[in-house]
């Protein structure tokens, strides 16, 4: 039964994890954004005072 022979599958597993751990993070971190993001302070509207008609 060839699927129980670990020698080719272990090499494929190790090579795949090396790609995931070494190559892909460099590719992902190499992307640049078209514009820098700026922090925005949210502006909250002050609600109007509630006038109770029975007071």
N, CA, C and O atoms as a Maestro MAE file, in Angstrom:
{
 s_m_m2io_version
 :::
 2.0.0
}

f_m_ct {
 s_m_title
 :::
 protein
 m_atom[220] {
  # First column is atom index #
  i_m_mmod_type
  r_m_x_coord
  r_m_y_coord
  r_m_z_coord
  i_m_residue_number
  s_m_chain_name
  s_m_pdb_residue_name
  s_m_pdb_atom_name
  i_m_atomic_number
  :::
  1 25 0.839 -1.169 0.000 1 A "UNK " " N  " 7
  2 3 0.000 0.000 0.000 1 A "UNK " " CA " 6
  3 2 0.893 1.244 0.000 1 A "UNK " " C  " 6
  4 15 1.533 1.533 1.011 1 A "UNK " " O  " 8
  5 25 0.949 1.979 -1.101 2 A "UNK " " N  " 7
  6 3 1.905 3.087 -1.214 2 A "UNK " " CA " 6
  7 2 1.568 4.287 -0.334 2 A "UNK " " C  " 6
  8 15 2.463 5.070 -0.014 2 A "UNK " " O  " 8
  9 25 0.323 4.457 0.063 3 A "UNK " " N  " 7
  10 3 0.001 5.634 0.870 3 A "UNK " " CA " 6
  11 2 0.564 5.536 2.285 3 A "UNK " " C  " 6
  12 15 0.556 6.531 3.009 3 A "UNK " " O  " 8
  13 25 1.047 4.378 2.696 4 A "UNK " " N  " 7
  14 3 1.656 4.243 4.012 4 A "UNK " " CA " 6
  15 2 3.149 4.527 3.991 4 A "UNK " " C  " 6
  16 15 3.778 4.555 5.049 4 A "UNK " " O  " 8
  17 25 3.727 4.736 2.826 5 A "UNK " " N  " 7
  18 3 5.143 5.054 2.716 5 A "UNK " " CA " 6
  19 2 5.316 6.552 2.997 5 A "UNK " " C  " 6
  20 15 4.866 7.372 2.196 5 A "UNK " " O  " 8
  21 25 5.950 6.931 4.105 6 A "UNK " " N  " 7
  22 3 5.991 8.348 4.478 6 A "UNK " " CA " 6
  23 2 7.044 9.181 3.747 6 A "UNK " " C  " 6
  24 15 7.023 10.408 3.845 6 A "UNK " " O  " 8
  25 25 7.946 8.558 3.031 7 A "UNK " " N  " 7
  26 3 9.057 9.338 2.488 7 A "UNK " " CA " 6
  27 2 8.628 10.405 1.473 7 A "UNK " " C  " 6
  28 15 9.099 11.533 1.613 7 A "UNK " " O  " 8
  29 25 7.781 10.158 0.467 8 A "UNK " " N  " 7
  30 3 7.443 11.284 -0.423 8 A "UNK " " CA " 6
  31 2 6.490 12.284 0.233 8 A "UNK " " C  " 6
  32 15 6.576 13.483 -0.033 8 A "UNK " " O  " 8
  33 25 5.587 11.803 1.083 9 A "UNK " " N  " 7
  34 3 4.598 12.703 1.665 9 A "UNK " " CA " 6
  35 2 5.199 13.597 2.734 9 A "UNK " " C  " 6
  36 15 4.775 14.740 2.901 9 A "UNK " " O  " 8
  37 25 6.173 13.091 3.451 10 A "UNK " " N  " 7
  38 3 6.816 13.926 4.469 10 A "UNK " " CA " 6
  39 2 7.599 15.060 3.818 10 A "UNK " " C  " 6
  40 15 7.599 16.181 4.326 10 A "UNK " " O  " 8
  41 25 8.267 14.783 2.699 11 A "UNK " " N  " 7
  42 3 9.009 15.831 1.996 11 A "UNK " " CA " 6
  43 2 8.055 16.888 1.446 11 A "UNK " " C  " 6
  44 15 8.356 18.081 1.493 11 A "UNK " " O  " 8
  45 25 6.915 16.459 0.931 12 A "UNK " " N  " 7
  46 3 5.918 17.408 0.426 12 A "UNK " " CA " 6
  47 2 5.377 18.253 1.576 12 A "UNK " " C  " 6
  48 15 5.205 19.462 1.423 12 A "UNK " " O  " 8
  49 25 5.111 17.639 2.712 13 A "UNK " " N  " 7
  50 3 4.620 18.365 3.881 13 A "UNK " " CA " 6
  51 2 5.632 19.404 4.351 13 A "UNK " " C  " 6
  52 15 5.261 20.546 4.623 13 A "UNK " " O  " 8
  53 25 6.885 19.030 4.448 14 A "UNK " " N  " 7
  54 3 7.922 19.954 4.916 14 A "UNK " " CA " 6
  55 2 8.096 21.094 3.922 14 A "UNK " " C  " 6
  56 15 8.196 22.250 4.332 14 A "UNK " " O  " 8
  57 25 8.133 20.799 2.643 15 A "UNK " " N  " 7
  58 3 8.297 21.849 1.642 15 A "UNK " " CA " 6
  59 2 7.112 22.809 1.646 15 A "UNK " " C  " 6
  60 15 7.296 24.019 1.506 15 A "UNK " " O  " 8
  61 25 5.909 22.286 1.804 16 A "UNK " " N  " 7
  62 3 4.725 23.141 1.845 16 A "UNK " " CA " 6
  63 2 4.771 24.074 3.044 16 A "UNK " " C  " 6
  64 15 4.464 25.258 2.908 16 A "UNK " " O  " 8
  65 25 5.144 23.572 4.210 17 A "UNK " " N  " 7
  66 3 5.218 24.431 5.400 17 A "UNK " " CA " 6
  67 2 6.341 25.450 5.279 17 A "UNK " " C  " 6
  68 15 6.214 26.565 5.785 17 A "UNK " " O  " 8
  69 25 7.430 25.092 4.622 18 A "UNK " " N  " 7
  70 3 8.486 26.077 4.407 18 A "UNK " " CA " 6
  71 2 7.997 27.210 3.510 18 A "UNK " " C  " 6
  72 15 8.336 28.372 3.734 18 A "UNK " " O  " 8
  73 25 7.208 26.876 2.501 19 A "UNK " " N  " 7
  74 3 6.642 27.916 1.641 19 A "UNK " " CA " 6
  75 2 5.708 28.792 2.452 19 A "UNK " " C  " 6
  76 15 5.770 30.018 2.350 19 A "UNK " " O  " 8
  77 25 4.843 28.188 3.259 20 A "UNK " " N  " 7
  78 3 3.901 28.966 4.062 20 A "UNK " " CA " 6
  79 2 4.610 29.861 5.076 20 A "UNK " " C  " 6
  80 15 4.180 30.990 5.308 20 A "UNK " " O  " 8
  81 25 5.684 29.373 5.678 21 A "UNK " " N  " 7
  82 3 6.321 30.118 6.758 21 A "UNK " " CA " 6
  83 2 7.386 31.102 6.290 21 A "UNK " " C  " 6
  84 15 7.658 32.080 6.986 21 A "UNK " " O  " 8
  85 25 7.990 30.871 5.142 22 A "UNK " " N  " 7
  86 3 9.090 31.730 4.714 22 A "UNK " " CA " 6
  87 2 8.748 32.609 3.521 22 A "UNK " " C  " 6
  88 15 9.091 33.791 3.515 22 A "UNK " " O  " 8
  89 25 8.092 32.071 2.530 23 A "UNK " " N  " 7
  90 3 7.885 32.803 1.283 23 A "UNK " " CA " 6
  91 2 6.626 33.659 1.307 23 A "UNK " " C  " 6
  92 15 6.675 34.829 0.926 23 A "UNK " " O  " 8
  93 25 5.519 33.115 1.740 24 A "UNK " " N  " 7
  94 3 4.260 33.844 1.683 24 A "UNK " " CA " 6
  95 2 4.216 35.081 2.588 24 A "UNK " " C  " 6
  96 15 3.670 36.097 2.160 24 A "UNK " " O  " 8
  97 25 4.756 35.057 3.806 25 A "UNK " " N  " 7
  98 3 4.725 36.299 4.595 25 A "UNK " " CA " 6
  99 2 5.488 37.444 3.925 25 A "UNK " " C  " 6
  100 15 5.073 38.597 4.034 25 A "UNK " " O  " 8
  101 25 6.584 37.153 3.241 26 A "UNK " " N  " 7
  102 3 7.311 38.208 2.547 26 A "UNK " " CA " 6
  103 2 6.484 38.775 1.395 26 A "UNK " " C  " 6
  104 15 6.505 39.981 1.147 26 A "UNK " " O  " 8
  105 25 5.764 37.917 0.698 27 A "UNK " " N  " 7
  106 3 4.934 38.386 -0.403 27 A "UNK " " CA " 6
  107 2 3.762 39.220 0.104 27 A "UNK " " C  " 6
  108 15 3.414 40.233 -0.502 27 A "UNK " " O  " 8
  109 25 3.161 38.805 1.196 28 A "UNK " " N  " 7
  110 3 2.008 39.532 1.728 28 A "UNK " " CA " 6
  111 2 2.453 40.882 2.298 28 A "UNK " " C  " 6
  112 15 1.789 41.894 2.075 28 A "UNK " " O  " 8
  113 25 3.561 40.903 3.027 29 A "UNK " " N  " 7
  114 3 4.017 42.149 3.630 29 A "UNK " " CA " 6
  115 2 4.610 43.107 2.605 29 A "UNK " " C  " 6
  116 15 4.796 44.287 2.901 29 A "UNK " " O  " 8
  117 25 4.908 42.620 1.411 30 A "UNK " " N  " 7
  118 3 5.468 43.471 0.373 30 A "UNK " " CA " 6
  119 2 4.442 44.326 -0.333 30 A "UNK " " C  " 6
  120 15 4.816 45.209 -1.104 30 A "UNK " " O  " 8
  121 25 3.169 44.100 -0.103 31 A "UNK " " N  " 7
  122 3 2.133 44.894 -0.759 31 A "UNK " " CA " 6
  123 2 2.091 46.290 -0.150 31 A "UNK " " C  " 6
  124 15 2.247 46.462 1.059 31 A "UNK " " O  " 8
  125 25 1.882 47.269 -0.998 32 A "UNK " " N  " 7
  126 3 1.735 48.639 -0.523 32 A "UNK " " CA " 6
  127 2 0.337 49.114 -0.843 32 A "UNK " " C  " 6
  128 15 -0.280 48.670 -1.811 32 A "UNK " " O  " 8
  129 25 -0.152 50.012 -0.028 33 A "UNK " " N  " 7
  130 3 -1.481 50.557 -0.231 33 A "UNK " " CA " 6
  131 2 -1.369 51.839 -1.053 33 A "UNK " " C  " 6
  132 15 -0.366 52.545 -0.949 33 A "UNK " " O  " 8
  133 25 -2.363 52.150 -1.856 34 A "UNK " " N  " 7
  134 3 -2.273 53.349 -2.698 34 A "UNK " " CA " 6
  135 2 -2.237 54.651 -1.897 34 A "UNK " " C  " 6
  136 15 -1.652 55.627 -2.365 34 A "UNK " " O  " 8
  137 25 -2.823 54.698 -0.747 35 A "UNK " " N  " 7
  138 3 -2.781 55.901 0.075 35 A "UNK " " CA " 6
  139 2 -2.689 55.495 1.536 35 A "UNK " " C  " 6
  140 15 -3.178 54.440 1.940 35 A "UNK " " O  " 8
  141 25 -2.061 56.342 2.306 36 A "UNK " " N  " 7
  142 3 -1.938 56.080 3.732 36 A "UNK " " CA " 6
  143 2 -3.270 56.333 4.422 36 A "UNK " " C  " 6
  144 15 -3.978 57.283 4.090 36 A "UNK " " O  " 8
  145 25 -3.597 55.510 5.351 37 A "UNK " " N  " 7
  146 3 -4.834 55.684 6.096 37 A "UNK " " CA " 6
  147 2 -4.584 56.634 7.260 37 A "UNK " " C  " 6
  148 15 -3.558 56.557 7.936 37 A "UNK " " O  " 8
  149 25 -5.527 57.520 7.478 38 A "UNK " " N  " 7
  150 3 -5.410 58.450 8.586 38 A "UNK " " CA " 6
  151 2 -6.465 58.114 9.624 38 A "UNK " " C  " 6
  152 15 -7.567 57.671 9.301 38 A "UNK " " O  " 8
  153 25 -6.100 58.334 10.871 39 A "UNK " " N  " 7
  154 3 -7.051 58.088 11.948 39 A "UNK " " CA " 6
  155 2 -8.072 59.216 11.961 39 A "UNK " " C  " 6
  156 15 -7.711 60.393 11.932 39 A "UNK " " O  " 8
  157 25 -9.329 58.856 12.004 40 A "UNK " " N  " 7
  158 3 -10.385 59.852 12.025 40 A "UNK " " CA " 6
  159 2 -11.096 59.794 13.371 40 A "UNK " " C  " 6
  160 15 -11.427 58.723 13.878 40 A "UNK " " O  " 8
  161 25 -11.315 60.962 13.925 41 A "UNK " " N  " 7
  162 3 -12.035 61.059 15.188 41 A "UNK " " CA " 6
  163 2 -13.520 61.164 14.855 41 A "UNK " " C  " 6
  164 15 -13.918 62.072 14.125 41 A "UNK " " O  " 8
  165 25 -14.333 60.277 15.363 42 A "UNK " " N  " 7
  166 3 -15.760 60.342 15.017 42 A "UNK " " CA " 6
  167 2 -16.406 61.583 15.608 42 A "UNK " " C  " 6
  168 15 -16.130 61.966 16.746 42 A "UNK " " O  " 8
  169 25 -17.259 62.197 14.826 43 A "UNK " " N  " 7
  170 3 -17.990 63.379 15.271 43 A "UNK " " CA " 6
  171 2 -19.391 62.942 15.659 43 A "UNK " " C  " 6
  172 15 -20.136 62.418 14.831 43 A "UNK " " O  " 8
  173 25 -19.749 63.158 16.917 44 A "UNK " " N  " 7
  174 3 -21.058 62.778 17.408 44 A "UNK " " CA " 6
  175 2 -21.923 64.028 17.520 44 A "UNK " " C  " 6
  176 15 -21.494 65.033 18.088 44 A "UNK " " O  " 8
  177 25 -23.112 63.971 16.992 45 A "UNK " " N  " 7
  178 3 -24.049 65.080 17.121 45 A "UNK " " CA " 6
  179 2 -24.657 65.049 18.516 45 A "UNK " " C  " 6
  180 15 -25.015 63.990 19.030 45 A "UNK " " O  " 8
  181 25 -24.767 66.222 19.115 46 A "UNK " " N  " 7
  182 3 -25.394 66.318 20.424 46 A "UNK " " CA " 6
  183 2 -26.909 66.276 20.230 46 A "UNK " " C  " 6
  184 15 -27.442 67.056 19.441 46 A "UNK " " O  " 8
  185 25 -27.603 65.398 20.918 47 A "UNK " " N  " 7
  186 3 -29.051 65.328 20.751 47 A "UNK " " CA " 6
  187 2 -29.718 66.571 21.355 47 A "UNK " " C  " 6
  188 15 -29.233 67.155 22.324 47 A "UNK " " O  " 8
  189 25 -30.823 66.942 20.759 48 A "UNK " " N  " 7
  190 3 -31.572 68.079 21.282 48 A "UNK " " CA " 6
  191 2 -32.209 67.697 22.619 48 A "UNK " " C  " 6
  192 15 -32.502 66.531 22.881 48 A "UNK " " O  " 8
  193 25 -32.410 68.715 23.453 49 A "UNK " " N  " 7
  194 3 -33.033 68.475 24.747 49 A "UNK " " CA " 6
  195 2 -34.482 68.052 24.530 49 A "UNK " " C  " 6
  196 15 -35.190 68.633 23.708 49 A "UNK " " O  " 8
  197 25 -34.908 67.058 25.256 50 A "UNK " " N  " 7
  198 3 -36.276 66.563 25.123 50 A "UNK " " CA " 6
  199 2 -37.194 67.408 25.995 50 A "UNK " " C  " 6
  200 15 -36.993 67.515 27.205 50 A "UNK " " O  " 8
  201 25 -38.179 67.992 25.383 51 A "UNK " " N  " 7
  202 3 -39.132 68.816 26.135 51 A "UNK " " CA " 6
  203 2 -40.354 67.963 26.417 51 A "UNK " " C  " 6
  204 15 -41.094 67.587 25.507 51 A "UNK " " O  " 8
  205 25 -40.555 67.664 27.695 52 A "UNK " " N  " 7
  206 3 -41.686 66.847 28.066 52 A "UNK " " CA " 6
  207 2 -42.938 67.733 28.088 52 A "UNK " " C  " 6
  208 15 -42.941 68.760 28.768 52 A "UNK " " O  " 8
  209 25 -43.980 67.371 27.375 53 A "UNK " " N  " 7
  210 3 -45.148 68.251 27.286 53 A "UNK " " CA " 6
  211 2 -45.941 68.319 28.593 53 A "UNK " " C  " 6
  212 15 -46.671 69.289 28.794 53 A "UNK " " O  " 8
  213 25 -45.831 67.340 29.485 54 A "UNK " " N  " 7
  214 3 -46.651 67.357 30.702 54 A "UNK " " CA " 6
  215 2 -45.914 67.973 31.890 54 A "UNK " " C  " 6
  216 15 -46.446 67.979 33.000 54 A "UNK " " O  " 8
  217 25 -44.711 68.487 31.683 55 A "UNK " " N  " 7
  218 3 -44.007 69.124 32.807 55 A "UNK " " CA " 6
  219 2 -44.164 70.605 32.785 55 A "UNK " " C  " 6
  220 15 -43.636 71.295 33.658 55 A "UNK " " O  " 8
  :::
 }
 m_bond[219] {
  # First column is bond index #
  i_m_from
  i_m_to
  i_m_order
  :::
  1 1 2 1
  2 2 3 1
  3 3 4 2
  4 3 5 1
  5 5 6 1
  6 6 7 1
  7 7 8 2
  8 7 9 1
  9 9 10 1
  10 10 11 1
  11 11 12 2
  12 11 13 1
  13 13 14 1
  14 14 15 1
  15 15 16 2
  16 15 17 1
  17 17 18 1
  18 18 19 1
  19 19 20 2
  20 19 21 1
  21 21 22 1
  22 22 23 1
  23 23 24 2
  24 23 25 1
  25 25 26 1
  26 26 27 1
  27 27 28 2
  28 27 29 1
  29 29 30 1
  30 30 31 1
  31 31 32 2
  32 31 33 1
  33 33 34 1
  34 34 35 1
  35 35 36 2
  36 35 37 1
  37 37 38 1
  38 38 39 1
  39 39 40 2
  40 39 41 1
  41 41 42 1
  42 42 43 1
  43 43 44 2
  44 43 45 1
  45 45 46 1
  46 46 47 1
  47 47 48 2
  48 47 49 1
  49 49 50 1
  50 50 51 1
  51 51 52 2
  52 51 53 1
  53 53 54 1
  54 54 55 1
  55 55 56 2
  56 55 57 1
  57 57 58 1
  58 58 59 1
  59 59 60 2
  60 59 61 1
  61 61 62 1
  62 62 63 1
  63 63 64 2
  64 63 65 1
  65 65 66 1
  66 66 67 1
  67 67 68 2
  68 67 69 1
  69 69 70 1
  70 70 71 1
  71 71 72 2
  72 71 73 1
  73 73 74 1
  74 74 75 1
  75 75 76 2
  76 75 77 1
  77 77 78 1
  78 78 79 1
  79 79 80 2
  80 79 81 1
  81 81 82 1
  82 82 83 1
  83 83 84 2
  84 83 85 1
  85 85 86 1
  86 86 87 1
  87 87 88 2
  88 87 89 1
  89 89 90 1
  90 90 91 1
  91 91 92 2
  92 91 93 1
  93 93 94 1
  94 94 95 1
  95 95 96 2
  96 95 97 1
  97 97 98 1
  98 98 99 1
  99 99 100 2
  100 99 101 1
  101 101 102 1
  102 102 103 1
  103 103 104 2
  104 103 105 1
  105 105 106 1
  106 106 107 1
  107 107 108 2
  108 107 109 1
  109 109 110 1
  110 110 111 1
  111 111 112 2
  112 111 113 1
  113 113 114 1
  114 114 115 1
  115 115 116 2
  116 115 117 1
  117 117 118 1
  118 118 119 1
  119 119 120 2
  120 119 121 1
  121 121 122 1
  122 122 123 1
  123 123 124 2
  124 123 125 1
  125 125 126 1
  126 126 127 1
  127 127 128 2
  128 127 129 1
  129 129 130 1
  130 130 131 1
  131 131 132 2
  132 131 133 1
  133 133 134 1
  134 134 135 1
  135 135 136 2
  136 135 137 1
  137 137 138 1
  138 138 139 1
  139 139 140 2
  140 139 141 1
  141 141 142 1
  142 142 143 1
  143 143 144 2
  144 143 145 1
  145 145 146 1
  146 146 147 1
  147 147 148 2
  148 147 149 1
  149 149 150 1
  150 150 151 1
  151 151 152 2
  152 151 153 1
  153 153 154 1
  154 154 155 1
  155 155 156 2
  156 155 157 1
  157 157 158 1
  158 158 159 1
  159 159 160 2
  160 159 161 1
  161 161 162 1
  162 162 163 1
  163 163 164 2
  164 163 165 1
  165 165 166 1
  166 166 167 1
  167 167 168 2
  168 167 169 1
  169 169 170 1
  170 170 171 1
  171 171 172 2
  172 171 173 1
  173 173 174 1
  174 174 175 1
  175 175 176 2
  176 175 177 1
  177 177 178 1
  178 178 179 1
  179 179 180 2
  180 179 181 1
  181 181 182 1
  182 182 183 1
  183 183 184 2
  184 183 185 1
  185 185 186 1
  186 186 187 1
  187 187 188 2
  188 187 189 1
  189 189 190 1
  190 190 191 1
  191 191 192 2
  192 191 193 1
  193 193 194 1
  194 194 195 1
  195 195 196 2
  196 195 197 1
  197 197 198 1
  198 198 199 1
  199 199 200 2
  200 199 201 1
  201 201 202 1
  202 202 203 1
  203 203 204 2
  204 203 205 1
  205 205 206 1
  206 206 207 1
  207 207 208 2
  208 207 209 1
  209 209 210 1
  210 210 211 1
  211 211 212 2
  212 211 213 1
  213 213 214 1
  214 214 215 1
  215 215 216 2
  216 215 217 1
  217 217 218 1
  218 218 219 1
  219 219 220 2
  :::
 }
}
